[in-house]
Amino acid sequence: MWRRTYLFLVLVRLWFALSPSYLHPDENFQGPEVIAGEIFSYPVRRTWEFTSDHPIRSVFPLWPVYGLPMLLLRWLWIGNGNDGEIPPIAVFWTLRVLMFIVGFVLEDWALHELIQSQRYRRLAVLLVASSYVTWTYQTHTFSNSIETLVVAWSLVLIERILASPQRNSILASTVLGIVAVFGVFNRITFPAFLLIPGFRLLPYYWKNPLSFIAILTAGICTTALAITADTAFYTPHSISWSDLIRNPVLTPVNNLLYNIQPENLAKHGLHPWYQHLLVNLPQLLGPATFLLFLRPRRSLRLYSAISGIVVLSLSQHQEARFLLPTVPLILSSVRLPRNEKVLRVWTASWIIFNLALGALMGVYHQGGIIPAQVFMSKQPDATQAVWWKTYMPPIWLLNGKNEVLRTRDVMGMKGEALLEELTQLATCDTPADRRTNEYLKEKNGTYLVAPLSATWLDPYLENKGLEGLRFREVKPGALIAWMWRQAWPGTRITFPSRTAVRRSSGSSARISAPHLSIRRLLQEEPFLDVKLQTQAQHTPVLCTAHASEVGQQIKMGGLNLEVFKFGMYVMFPIGIMYYFGTNLDSRFAVPDFWPKPENANRVPLEREEIHAELERLRARRLYLREQRLAAEARAAALAEQQQQQQQQQQE
């Protein structure tokens, strides 16, 4: 049963990996967008972490994680005879699938290595696989997601070093040195999770100097390679040995110096010291938080999570995603309630919590940004895009549209100031009719992208009795769009819409995903084509409104066909695993071939089982001792009785 449940949860994880949620801009700006700009010809936006005088982000971990898959994808694209660059959205989904595969393989494998007991291992794997954090955060391209895997495998290597003979420990120590440096250059918070587990290595390396030399040498060589990669990336000219010696770029040091300054952290938000413990941890674990405090299982994994939480709580800037490495460590270090009723209540609350948070964070959270950006890349008239009350969009998904499209982020701007900004940007050129595709002749167009929750714009959607700036709401497929234009006397304005919002020059669109207003979304027509005519008195007149045809838009080809084939490649082995991984006893096993568990000896592995086995052996030893003493007493009495009888016979 647990195999079926686990494989079902793997499919759930894959489904969330292919959902267009957008949890935080850092999942693009701190990794994929930077490397995509280096490998492909996509225009990208480098954030302040990469453009400051003292950059705090290293590109060393980005190349093996994102660079190699992009290079492989480019090689396959060229090998298939395709011309031009790969569509950015194909690279985006490839990285999502990559994060799913890496998390599915490495994270679950690490749990199998860290937990020896088969019963506890199954429970831990199911808890981790059923967590919404695994579905959402771990399938996105966060540096925290990479840190989670690095922490888990560092603990695996520590366990192998402590349990291995001399030769194997040297190899494990070498790998640990490379992984540790990789983790530090990925995130400077990585050592916090190895603070307590690392103490266990000190006496071991004191007794095994060769292993210590191996980990030290590997660490130094990897550090030198990382510094070289960062220096070459941030130096505008070709580097030489003098640059590496005199002006090396030490991104972890810069990151640490930046984060220990309170004035720098104040720019990102200050939090109390208990933010991680009382807010962020329950947000990630949900009902499992009670098990952490009431039924913990002491292990190296739990100590690693505790050390990470304590050290990260010392910082004044605390986000929930900073605790991602603790989630699999804690979920694999808790015990379920013993009471059957309490267990049922806890299980139900765990399922409801993860389904609710999974839907919120994996589907609806800023889920319109990625589709909206792909839609903007296909608009021939788009020259201005104003994003209001949304996260900053990844501009590398514009597929070369950056040369003519200017993206402006006005997330926190007031509504009145936004109107003034839009008034300056709005234009009104050649009228367009969507049915004749005349809008393709327009050269300038401005779009406003905002969520449905931005109700401040609703009064401007009616187009009745308003002068100057006006809006028109259109729903193209799964998106909601608001079009606006500065209307002038005697101007006839058309708002064409086909598979996506297509508008005449000078208009702007507000695009959102259905997650921000589902009820409102379901009440409107699937496609709406609206014509608006303005008169000399600036009074808008609604002329026509009718549904557009969509039958010709449904087709399979190009990128969709490639995605379909890739999905088949991924799902076919999973289906084989599901078929052969379930009902093994009824399909392939010989009845009563193996001894039953109650008739077989089982080696105790957990602390409680070992103590129980020792008590059993102690009781058995005492029982045998009592039996032996009783037998010796009976033998002595019998010998004394025989001796007395012999004496009596001699007398």
C-alpha positions as CSV (number, residue, x, y, z in Angstrom):
1,M,0.0,0.0,0.0
2,W,2.8,2.4,0.8
3,R,4.3,1.9,-2.6
4,R,1.1,3.0,-4.3
5,T,0.8,6.0,-2.0
6,Y,4.4,7.0,-2.6
7,L,4.1,6.7,-6.4
8,F,0.9,8.7,-6.3
9,L,2.7,11.4,-4.4
10,V,5.5,11.4,-6.9
11,L,2.9,12.2,-9.6
12,V,1.4,14.9,-7.5
13,R,4.9,16.4,-7.2
14,L,5.3,16.3,-10.9
15,W,2.0,18.0,-11.4
16,F,2.9,20.8,-9.2
17,A,6.3,21.1,-10.9
18,L,4.5,21.8,-14.1
19,S,2.1,24.4,-12.6
20,P,2.9,28.0,-13.4
21,S,3.0,29.3,-9.8
22,Y,5.6,32.0,-9.0
23,L,6.6,31.8,-5.4
24,H,9.3,34.5,-5.3
25,P,11.3,36.5,-7.9
26,D,14.5,35.0,-6.5
27,E,13.7,31.6,-8.1
28,N,14.5,33.3,-11.4
29,F,16.7,36.3,-10.6
30,Q,19.2,34.4,-8.4
31,G,19.9,31.6,-10.9
32,P,18.2,30.7,-14.1
33,E,17.9,34.2,-15.6
34,V,21.6,34.9,-15.0
35,I,22.8,31.7,-16.6
36,A,20.3,31.9,-19.4
37,G,21.8,35.3,-20.4
38,E,25.2,33.7,-20.6
39,I,24.3,30.6,-22.6
40,F,21.5,32.0,-24.8
41,S,21.0,35.4,-26.4
42,Y,18.2,36.3,-24.1
43,P,18.3,39.8,-22.7
44,V,18.2,39.5,-18.9
45,R,17.9,41.7,-15.9
46,R,20.7,41.3,-13.3
47,T,19.6,42.3,-9.9
48,W,21.7,44.2,-7.4
49,E,23.3,41.0,-6.0
50,F,25.2,40.7,-9.3
51,T,25.7,44.3,-10.2
52,S,27.0,45.9,-7.0
53,D,30.6,46.8,-6.4
54,H,30.8,43.9,-4.0
55,P,28.6,41.1,-5.5
56,I,27.2,38.7,-3.0
57,R,26.0,35.9,-5.3
58,S,28.3,33.3,-6.7
59,V,27.9,31.8,-10.1
60,F,30.0,28.7,-9.2
61,P,27.0,26.6,-8.1
62,L,24.8,27.9,-10.8
63,W,26.8,26.5,-13.7
64,P,26.5,22.8,-12.7
65,V,22.8,23.1,-11.5
66,Y,21.4,25.3,-14.4
67,G,24.2,25.8,-16.9
68,L,24.8,22.1,-17.8
69,P,21.1,21.3,-18.4
70,M,20.8,24.5,-20.6
71,L,23.9,23.5,-22.6
72,L,22.6,20.0,-23.0
73,L,19.2,21.3,-24.1
74,R,20.9,23.7,-26.6
75,W,23.0,20.8,-28.0
76,L,19.8,18.7,-28.5
77,W,18.0,21.6,-30.1
78,I,20.8,22.2,-32.6
79,G,21.2,18.5,-33.1
80,N,17.6,18.1,-34.2
81,G,18.2,20.7,-37.0
82,N,16.3,23.6,-35.4
83,D,17.3,27.1,-36.2
84,G,17.5,30.0,-33.9
85,E,17.4,30.1,-30.1
86,I,15.3,27.7,-27.9
87,P,12.1,29.3,-26.8
88,P,12.7,30.5,-23.2
89,I,9.5,28.9,-21.9
90,A,10.9,25.5,-23.0
91,V,14.0,26.2,-20.9
92,F,11.8,27.3,-18.0
93,W,9.8,24.0,-18.0
94,T,12.9,22.0,-18.5
95,L,14.4,23.4,-15.4
96,R,11.2,22.7,-13.5
97,V,11.3,19.1,-14.6
98,L,14.9,18.9,-13.7
99,M,14.2,20.2,-10.2
100,F,11.5,17.6,-9.9
101,I,13.9,14.8,-10.9
102,V,16.7,16.0,-8.8
103,G,14.5,16.3,-5.7
104,F,12.8,13.0,-6.4
105,V,16.1,11.1,-6.7
106,L,18.5,12.8,-4.4
107,E,16.2,13.8,-1.5
108,D,14.5,10.5,-1.2
109,W,17.7,8.6,-1.7
110,A,19.3,10.6,1.1
111,L,16.4,9.6,3.4
112,H,17.0,6.0,2.6
113,E,20.7,6.4,3.5
114,L,20.1,8.3,6.7
115,I,17.3,6.1,8.2
116,Q,18.2,2.5,8.8
117,S,15.0,1.2,10.1
118,Q,12.7,0.1,7.3
119,R,9.5,1.0,9.2
120,Y,10.6,4.5,10.1
121,R,12.1,5.0,6.7
122,R,8.8,4.4,5.0
123,L,7.0,6.7,7.4
124,A,9.7,9.5,6.8
125,V,9.6,9.1,3.0
126,L,5.8,9.3,2.9
127,L,5.7,12.4,5.2
128,V,8.3,14.2,3.1
129,A,6.6,13.2,-0.2
130,S,3.2,14.4,1.1
131,S,4.5,17.8,2.3
132,Y,3.4,20.8,0.2
133,V,7.0,22.1,0.6
134,T,8.2,19.2,-1.4
135,W,5.5,19.8,-4.0
136,T,6.2,23.5,-4.5
137,Y,9.4,24.9,-3.1
138,Q,11.5,21.9,-3.9
139,T,10.4,21.8,-7.5
140,H,11.2,25.5,-8.1
141,T,14.7,26.9,-8.9
142,F,15.4,28.3,-5.4
143,S,18.9,28.3,-4.0
144,N,17.2,27.1,-0.8
145,S,16.0,24.0,-2.7
146,I,19.6,23.2,-3.7
147,E,20.7,23.9,-0.2
148,T,18.2,21.3,1.1
149,L,19.8,18.6,-1.1
150,V,23.3,19.6,-0.2
151,V,22.6,19.5,3.6
152,A,20.9,16.1,3.3
153,W,23.9,14.6,1.4
154,S,26.4,16.2,3.7
155,L,24.7,14.3,6.6
156,V,24.9,11.1,4.5
157,L,28.6,11.6,3.9
158,I,29.2,12.3,7.6
159,E,27.5,9.1,8.5
160,R,29.5,7.2,5.9
161,I,32.8,8.7,7.2
162,L,32.0,7.7,10.8
163,A,31.0,4.2,9.8
164,S,33.5,3.5,7.0
165,P,37.0,1.9,7.2
166,Q,40.0,4.0,6.5
167,R,40.1,3.7,2.6
168,N,36.4,4.5,2.2
169,S,36.5,7.3,4.6
170,I,39.2,9.1,2.6
171,L,36.9,9.0,-0.5
172,A,33.9,10.2,1.5
173,S,35.9,13.0,3.1
174,T,37.1,14.2,-0.3
175,V,33.5,14.3,-1.6
176,L,32.4,16.0,1.6
177,G,35.0,18.7,1.2
178,I,33.7,19.4,-2.4
179,V,30.0,19.4,-1.3
180,A,30.7,21.6,1.7
181,V,32.4,24.3,-0.4
182,F,29.6,24.0,-3.0
183,G,27.0,24.6,-0.2
184,V,28.8,27.6,1.2
185,F,29.1,29.3,-2.2
186,N,25.4,28.5,-2.9
187,R,24.2,30.0,0.4
188,I,26.2,31.2,3.4
189,T,23.6,29.8,5.7
190,F,24.7,26.2,4.8
191,P,27.3,25.8,7.6
192,A,24.5,26.5,10.2
193,F,22.9,23.1,9.5
194,L,26.2,21.2,9.9
195,L,27.3,23.0,13.2
196,I,26.3,20.1,15.5
197,P,26.9,17.2,13.1
198,G,30.4,18.6,12.3
199,F,31.5,18.2,15.9
200,R,31.2,14.5,15.6
201,L,33.9,14.6,12.9
202,L,36.5,16.3,15.2
203,P,37.6,13.3,17.2
204,Y,37.4,11.1,14.1
205,Y,39.8,13.3,12.1
206,W,42.0,13.6,15.2
207,K,42.5,9.8,15.0
208,N,42.5,9.7,11.2
209,P,44.8,12.5,9.9
210,L,44.8,11.1,6.3
211,S,41.0,11.6,6.1
212,F,41.4,15.2,7.4
213,I,44.1,15.9,4.8
214,A,41.7,14.6,2.1
215,I,38.8,16.8,3.1
216,L,41.1,19.8,3.6
217,T,42.7,19.4,0.2
218,A,39.4,18.9,-1.6
219,G,38.0,22.0,0.1
220,I,40.9,24.2,-0.8
221,C,40.9,23.1,-4.4
222,T,37.1,23.6,-4.8
223,T,37.3,27.0,-3.1
224,A,40.1,28.0,-5.5
225,L,37.9,26.9,-8.5
226,A,34.9,28.8,-7.1
227,I,36.8,32.0,-6.6
228,T,38.2,31.7,-10.1
229,A,34.8,31.2,-11.6
230,D,33.4,34.2,-9.7
231,T,36.3,36.5,-10.5
232,A,36.1,35.6,-14.2
233,F,32.4,36.3,-14.2
234,Y,32.5,39.7,-12.5
235,T,35.7,41.0,-14.1
236,P,35.0,42.8,-17.3
237,H,38.2,41.7,-19.0
238,S,40.0,38.4,-19.2
239,I,41.5,37.5,-15.8
240,S,45.1,36.7,-15.1
241,W,46.9,35.3,-12.1
242,S,47.5,38.8,-10.7
243,D,43.7,39.4,-10.7
244,L,43.1,36.2,-8.7
245,I,45.8,37.2,-6.2
246,R,45.2,40.9,-5.9
247,N,41.5,41.4,-6.7
248,P,39.7,38.1,-6.1
249,V,35.9,38.2,-5.9
250,L,34.9,36.5,-2.6
251,T,31.1,36.3,-2.9
252,P,30.5,34.4,0.4
253,V,32.5,37.0,2.3
254,N,30.7,39.9,0.6
255,N,27.4,38.2,1.4
256,L,28.3,37.7,5.1
257,L,29.5,41.3,5.4
258,Y,26.3,42.6,3.8
259,N,23.9,40.5,6.0
260,I,25.5,41.5,9.3
261,Q,24.7,45.1,8.8
262,P,21.2,45.9,10.2
263,E,20.7,48.9,7.8
264,N,21.1,46.5,4.9
265,L,18.6,44.0,6.3
266,A,16.2,46.8,6.9
267,K,15.8,47.2,3.2
268,H,14.4,43.6,3.0
269,G,12.4,43.6,6.2
270,L,13.2,43.1,9.8
271,H,11.7,40.4,11.9
272,P,11.8,39.4,15.6
273,W,14.1,36.6,16.7
274,Y,11.2,34.2,17.2
275,Q,9.9,34.6,13.6
276,H,11.3,31.3,12.5
277,L,10.2,29.3,15.5
278,L,6.7,30.6,16.0
279,V,5.7,31.7,12.4
280,N,7.8,30.3,9.7
281,L,8.3,26.7,11.0
282,P,4.5,26.1,11.6
283,Q,3.8,27.6,8.2
284,L,6.1,25.0,6.6
285,L,5.3,22.0,8.8
286,G,1.6,22.6,9.8
287,P,0.4,19.8,12.1
288,A,3.8,18.2,12.2
289,T,5.0,21.1,14.4
290,F,3.1,19.5,17.3
291,L,5.0,16.2,16.7
292,L,8.3,18.0,16.7
293,F,7.7,19.3,20.3
294,L,5.7,16.3,21.6
295,R,7.0,13.2,19.9
296,P,10.5,13.9,18.5
297,R,13.0,11.1,17.7
298,R,16.5,12.1,18.6
299,S,18.8,11.8,15.6
300,L,21.6,13.5,13.8
301,R,19.0,14.9,11.4
302,L,17.1,16.6,14.2
303,Y,20.2,18.1,15.7
304,S,21.1,19.5,12.3
305,A,17.7,21.1,12.0
306,I,17.9,22.6,15.5
307,S,21.3,24.1,14.8
308,G,20.1,25.6,11.6
309,I,17.0,27.1,13.2
310,V,19.0,28.6,16.1
311,V,21.7,30.1,14.0
312,L,19.2,31.5,11.4
313,S,17.1,33.0,14.2
314,L,20.1,35.3,15.1
315,S,19.5,37.2,11.9
316,Q,17.0,40.0,11.8
317,H,15.7,39.1,8.3
318,Q,13.8,35.8,8.4
319,E,11.9,34.3,5.5
320,A,10.1,30.9,5.6
321,R,12.1,29.6,2.6
322,F,15.3,29.9,4.6
323,L,14.1,26.9,6.7
324,L,13.6,24.6,3.7
325,P,16.5,22.3,4.6
326,T,14.9,21.6,8.0
327,V,11.6,20.3,6.5
328,P,12.9,16.8,5.5
329,L,15.2,16.6,8.5
330,I,12.3,17.3,10.9
331,L,9.7,15.2,9.2
332,S,12.1,12.2,9.3
333,S,12.7,12.7,13.0
334,V,9.1,12.7,14.4
335,R,6.9,9.8,15.6
336,L,3.2,9.6,14.9
337,P,0.6,9.6,17.8
338,R,0.0,6.3,19.4
339,N,-3.6,6.8,20.1
340,E,-5.7,5.7,17.2
341,K,-8.2,8.5,17.4
342,V,-5.6,11.1,17.7
343,L,-3.7,9.6,14.8
344,R,-6.8,9.8,12.6
345,V,-7.4,13.4,13.5
346,W,-3.7,14.3,12.9
347,T,-3.7,12.5,9.6
348,A,-6.8,14.3,8.4
349,S,-5.4,17.7,9.5
350,W,-2.1,16.9,7.7
351,I,-3.8,16.0,4.4
352,I,-6.1,19.1,4.6
353,F,-3.2,21.4,5.4
354,N,-1.0,20.2,2.6
355,L,-3.8,20.2,0.0
356,A,-4.8,23.8,1.0
357,L,-1.2,25.1,1.0
358,G,-0.3,23.1,-2.0
359,A,-3.1,24.6,-4.0
360,L,-2.4,28.1,-2.7
361,M,1.4,28.1,-3.2
362,G,1.6,25.6,-6.1
363,V,-1.2,26.9,-8.4
364,Y,-2.7,30.2,-7.3
365,H,0.3,32.1,-5.9
366,Q,1.2,34.7,-8.5
367,G,0.2,32.0,-11.1
368,G,-0.6,34.6,-13.8
369,I,2.9,36.0,-14.1
370,I,4.5,33.3,-16.2
371,P,1.6,32.9,-18.6
372,A,1.2,36.7,-18.8
373,Q,4.9,37.1,-19.7
374,V,4.7,34.5,-22.4
375,F,1.6,36.2,-23.7
376,M,3.4,39.5,-23.8
377,S,6.2,38.0,-25.8
378,K,3.7,37.3,-28.6
379,Q,2.2,40.7,-28.8
380,P,3.5,42.5,-31.9
381,D,2.4,46.0,-30.7
382,A,3.7,45.8,-27.1
383,T,6.3,48.4,-26.4
384,Q,5.5,49.2,-22.7
385,A,4.5,46.8,-20.0
386,V,3.6,48.2,-16.5
387,W,3.3,45.6,-13.8
388,W,1.3,46.7,-10.8
389,K,0.8,44.8,-7.5
390,T,2.7,41.8,-8.7
391,Y,6.1,40.3,-8.3
392,M,8.8,41.4,-10.7
393,P,8.4,39.3,-13.9
394,P,11.3,37.3,-15.4
395,I,12.1,39.3,-18.6
396,W,14.2,36.4,-20.1
397,L,10.9,34.8,-20.9
398,L,10.1,37.5,-23.4
399,N,11.9,35.6,-26.1
400,G,13.8,38.6,-27.6
401,K,10.9,41.0,-27.1
402,N,13.1,42.9,-24.7
403,E,14.6,44.9,-27.6
404,V,11.3,46.7,-28.2
405,L,9.4,46.1,-25.0
406,R,10.2,48.0,-21.8
407,T,9.1,46.3,-18.6
408,R,8.4,48.6,-15.7
409,D,7.7,47.3,-12.2
410,V,5.5,49.7,-10.1
411,M,4.4,47.1,-7.5
412,G,3.9,49.5,-4.6
413,M,2.8,52.6,-6.4
414,K,-0.4,54.4,-5.3
415,G,-3.4,54.3,-7.6
416,E,-3.4,58.1,-8.3
417,A,0.3,58.0,-9.1
418,L,-0.3,55.0,-11.4
419,L,-2.9,57.0,-13.3
420,E,-0.5,59.8,-13.9
421,E,2.1,57.3,-15.1
422,L,-0.3,55.7,-17.5
423,T,-1.5,59.0,-18.8
424,Q,2.0,59.8,-19.9
425,L,2.5,56.4,-21.5
426,A,-0.8,56.1,-23.3
427,T,-1.0,56.7,-27.0
428,C,-3.6,56.4,-29.7
429,D,-2.6,55.5,-33.2
430,T,-4.2,53.6,-36.1
431,P,-7.5,52.1,-35.3
432,A,-7.5,48.3,-35.3
433,D,-10.1,45.7,-36.0
434,R,-9.3,42.3,-34.6
435,R,-11.2,40.5,-37.4
436,T,-9.0,42.0,-40.1
437,N,-5.8,41.9,-38.0
438,E,-5.2,45.6,-38.6
439,Y,-3.8,45.9,-35.1
440,L,-0.6,44.3,-36.4
441,K,0.2,47.5,-38.2
442,E,0.5,49.4,-35.0
443,K,4.0,50.0,-33.7
444,N,3.4,51.2,-30.1
445,G,1.3,49.8,-27.4
446,T,1.2,49.9,-23.6
447,Y,-0.1,47.1,-21.3
448,L,-0.9,47.3,-17.6
449,V,-0.5,43.9,-15.9
450,A,-2.2,43.6,-12.4
451,P,-4.0,41.0,-10.4
452,L,-7.8,40.7,-10.1
453,S,-7.5,41.8,-6.5
454,A,-6.5,45.3,-7.6
455,T,-10.1,46.5,-7.3
456,W,-9.1,50.1,-7.4
457,L,-9.2,49.8,-11.2
458,D,-12.8,48.5,-11.3
459,P,-14.5,52.0,-11.6
460,Y,-12.4,52.6,-14.7
461,L,-13.7,49.5,-16.5
462,E,-17.2,50.7,-17.1
463,N,-16.2,53.4,-19.6
464,K,-19.2,55.4,-18.9
465,G,-19.0,59.2,-18.3
466,L,-15.2,59.1,-17.9
467,E,-12.8,61.4,-19.7
468,G,-9.2,60.8,-20.7
469,L,-7.8,57.5,-19.4
470,R,-10.2,54.5,-19.9
471,F,-10.0,50.8,-19.5
472,R,-11.7,47.9,-21.1
473,E,-11.8,44.4,-19.6
474,V,-11.2,41.4,-21.9
475,K,-10.8,37.8,-20.9
476,P,-8.5,35.8,-23.4
477,G,-8.7,32.1,-22.5
478,A,-7.3,31.7,-19.0
479,L,-6.3,35.3,-18.5
480,I,-8.1,38.4,-17.6
481,A,-6.9,41.6,-19.3
482,W,-7.8,45.2,-18.8
483,M,-7.1,47.4,-21.8
484,W,-6.7,51.1,-21.5
485,R,-6.1,54.0,-23.9
486,Q,-6.0,57.8,-23.8
487,A,-9.0,58.5,-26.0
488,W,-9.1,61.6,-28.1
489,P,-12.1,63.3,-29.8
490,G,-13.4,61.6,-32.9
491,T,-11.2,58.5,-32.4
492,R,-12.5,55.1,-33.1
493,I,-10.7,52.5,-30.9
494,T,-10.9,48.7,-31.3
495,F,-9.8,46.1,-28.8
496,P,-9.2,42.9,-30.7
497,S,-8.8,39.6,-28.8
498,R,-8.0,36.1,-30.1
499,T,-6.2,33.4,-28.2
500,A,-4.6,36.1,-26.1
501,V,-5.3,39.8,-25.6
502,R,-4.5,41.7,-28.7
503,R,-5.1,45.4,-28.6
504,S,-4.6,48.4,-30.8
505,S,-1.7,50.8,-30.3
506,G,-1.6,52.8,-27.2
507,S,-3.8,50.4,-25.2
508,S,-2.7,48.5,-22.1
509,A,-3.8,45.2,-20.7
510,R,-4.1,44.0,-17.1
511,I,-3.5,40.3,-17.1
512,S,-4.1,37.9,-14.2
513,A,-4.5,34.2,-13.6
514,P,-7.9,32.8,-12.5
515,H,-6.5,32.2,-9.0
516,L,-7.0,35.7,-7.9
517,S,-10.8,35.9,-8.5
518,I,-12.3,32.5,-9.4
519,R,-15.9,33.5,-8.8
520,R,-15.6,36.5,-11.0
521,L,-13.8,34.5,-13.6
522,L,-16.5,31.9,-14.0
523,Q,-19.2,34.4,-14.4
524,E,-17.7,36.0,-17.6
525,E,-17.7,34.8,-21.1
526,P,-14.6,32.8,-22.3
527,F,-13.7,35.3,-25.0
528,L,-14.9,38.8,-25.5
529,D,-14.4,41.2,-28.4
530,V,-15.3,44.7,-27.5
531,K,-15.3,47.8,-29.7
532,L,-15.3,51.3,-28.2
533,Q,-16.0,54.5,-30.1
534,T,-15.3,57.9,-28.5
535,Q,-17.0,61.1,-29.5
536,A,-16.0,64.7,-29.4
537,Q,-17.5,65.0,-25.9
538,H,-15.1,62.2,-24.6
539,T,-18.1,60.0,-24.1
540,P,-17.4,56.3,-24.8
541,V,-20.1,54.4,-26.7
542,L,-20.2,50.6,-26.6
543,C,-20.8,49.4,-30.1
544,T,-20.4,45.6,-30.4
545,A,-19.6,42.7,-28.2
546,H,-19.6,39.1,-29.3
547,A,-17.8,35.8,-28.5
548,S,-14.9,34.8,-30.8
549,E,-14.3,31.5,-32.3
550,V,-11.7,29.2,-30.7
551,G,-12.1,26.0,-32.6
552,Q,-9.2,26.7,-35.0
553,Q,-6.9,27.4,-32.1
554,I,-6.8,23.9,-30.7
555,K,-3.9,22.0,-32.4
556,M,-0.9,20.1,-31.5
557,G,2.4,21.0,-33.0
558,G,5.8,22.6,-32.5
559,L,6.7,23.1,-28.9
560,N,3.4,21.5,-27.7
561,L,4.3,18.3,-29.5
562,E,7.8,18.3,-27.9
563,V,6.3,18.8,-24.5
564,F,3.9,16.0,-25.1
565,K,6.7,13.7,-26.1
566,F,8.8,14.7,-23.2
567,G,5.9,14.0,-20.9
568,M,5.6,10.5,-22.4
569,Y,9.3,9.9,-21.8
570,V,8.9,10.9,-18.1
571,M,5.6,9.2,-17.4
572,F,6.3,5.9,-19.1
573,P,9.0,4.7,-16.7
574,I,6.9,6.0,-13.8
575,G,4.0,3.9,-15.1
576,I,6.3,0.9,-15.3
577,M,7.5,1.5,-11.8
578,Y,3.9,1.8,-10.6
579,Y,2.9,-1.5,-12.3
580,F,5.8,-3.6,-11.2
581,G,6.2,-1.8,-7.8
582,T,2.7,-2.8,-6.6
583,N,1.0,-6.1,-5.9
584,L,4.4,-7.9,-6.0
585,D,3.2,-10.6,-3.6
586,S,0.3,-11.6,-5.8
587,R,2.1,-11.3,-9.1
588,F,5.6,-12.6,-8.7
589,A,6.1,-14.1,-5.2
590,V,5.9,-17.8,-4.4
591,P,3.4,-18.3,-1.5
592,D,5.0,-19.1,1.9
593,F,8.5,-19.1,0.4
594,W,9.9,-16.5,2.8
595,P,9.5,-17.0,6.6
596,K,6.9,-14.8,8.2
597,P,8.1,-11.7,10.1
598,E,7.0,-13.1,13.4
599,N,9.1,-16.2,12.8
600,A,12.3,-14.4,11.6
601,N,15.0,-12.7,13.6
602,R,15.2,-9.0,13.2
603,V,18.2,-6.9,14.1
604,P,17.2,-3.9,16.3
605,L,18.3,-0.6,14.8
606,E,16.6,2.2,16.7
607,R,17.5,3.3,20.2
608,E,14.2,2.1,21.8
609,E,14.4,-1.3,20.0
610,I,18.0,-1.7,21.2
611,H,17.1,-0.9,24.8
612,A,14.1,-3.3,24.6
613,E,16.4,-6.1,23.2
614,L,19.0,-5.5,25.9
615,E,16.3,-5.8,28.6
616,R,15.1,-9.0,27.0
617,L,18.6,-10.4,26.9
618,R,19.2,-9.3,30.5
619,A,16.0,-10.9,31.7
620,R,16.8,-14.1,29.8
621,R,20.3,-14.2,31.3
622,L,18.9,-13.7,34.8
623,Y,16.3,-16.4,34.2
624,L,19.0,-18.8,32.9
625,R,21.2,-17.9,35.9
626,E,18.4,-18.7,38.3
627,Q,17.8,-22.0,36.5
628,R,21.5,-22.8,36.7
629,L,21.7,-22.0,40.4
630,A,18.6,-24.0,41.1
631,A,20.0,-27.0,39.2
632,E,23.4,-26.6,41.0
633,A,21.5,-26.5,44.4
634,R,19.6,-29.6,43.5
635,A,22.7,-31.4,42.4
636,A,24.5,-30.4,45.6
637,A,21.6,-31.5,47.8
638,L,21.5,-34.8,45.9
639,A,25.3,-35.3,46.3
640,E,25.1,-34.6,50.0
641,Q,22.2,-37.0,50.3
642,Q,24.2,-39.7,48.5
643,Q,27.2,-39.0,50.7
644,Q,25.1,-39.4,53.8
645,Q,23.7,-42.7,52.6
646,Q,27.2,-44.0,51.9
647,Q,28.3,-43.1,55.4
648,Q,25.3,-44.9,56.8
649,Q,26.1,-48.0,54.8
650,Q,29.8,-48.0,56.0
651,E,28.6,-47.7,59.7
